[in-house]
Amino acid sequence: MHLSTVIGAGVVAREGADARIVRGTPSVYALAEAAIAAGHGLAAEVALRGLGESVDLSRAGFDLPVSHPDPAHLHLTGTGLTHLGSASARDAMHAKLSDVETLTDSMKMFRMGLEGGRPARGQVGAQPEWFYKGNGHAAIAPGAALEAPGFAEDGGEEPEVAGIYLIGPDGTPHRIGWALGNEFSDHVTERVNYLYLAHSKLRVASYGPEILVGDLPADIRGTSRILRGGRAIWEKPFLSGEANMSHTLANLEHHHFKYPIFRQPGDLHVHFFGTATLSYADGIKTEPGDTFEITAEAFGQPLRNTLSFAPVTAGATQVLPL
């Protein structure tokens, strides 16, 4: 089952090609709350409410598939150095990893994932790289613009899978499902020094338009494109899913939710799981007006966002004493 939030229609559930409005459901957040309270899954909750009119998703406009009534209680976070990439990229990576004395800290982190990121079920493995992107104010709906700050050096796409979670009343994380994500970043700033990673990730991001409910396929194969003037200036396949990762999803989930601050009842989490495919790595310089398009068959409708930049502000940010 897939869930989405369609503008003018509300929550829509899709099975195969059949997409229908979920009756009496103001939001996916409310649907998930009700499922947790009832002690059953989202599919059972949808069946309980029933389905109404059909919706043509190919013609629909989408809001975020799920959001929080209070944006401050939606957390956008992610993990990096988690994906193996293509076969050729893997061969090149292993060649670099063999020269232990010259490994950068990033490569050491990647190696830790290769060696300890896939523990046995119920066991704890190596910690991944982790970063914070923002709260619900930084969550951008499919179809809307991803705005880079005026001071940004770059506005680059990152095609990823995102896990979406609601924390239950007792502090237990419940996974709503999985969505395509564009974990928008400033790769030029990050390349200056890896300690600038935190700055480069404090950006808006988008996810959706559909949430895949249930298990994530082990092998996700999609395509990331940049369109300029309606023409693709860059296109490349991307891989995700556990078959293409150095960490298990359970290990990445553990290392996020092990912190009590991320287990506050009612909070919503959108956690990006990383990628090995970037247009920036191929020398592409994005421009305002470019459209990012991320597609993968498992997720249904593509995730599209345009690129914009905020105006450049002069001088330093002012802080007023009280």
Secondary structure, DSSP 4 states (H G I P E B T S, - for coil): -EEEEETTTEEEEEETTEEEEETT-S-HHHHHHHHHHHTS-HHHHHHHH-EEEE--GGG--B--SS--SSGGGEEEEEEES-B--SHHHHHHHHHHHT-GGG--HHHHHHHHHHHHSSPPTT---PPPEEEEEEEGGGEE-TTSEEEEPTT-S--B--EEEEEEEEE-TTS-EEEEEEEEEE--B-HHHHHH-GGGHHHHH-S-EEEEEEEEPSPPPS-EEEEEEEEETTEEEEEEEEEESGGGBSS-HHHHHHHHHTSGGG--TT-EEEEE---S--SGGGT----TT-EEEEEEGGG-SPEEEEEEEPPPPPSPPP----
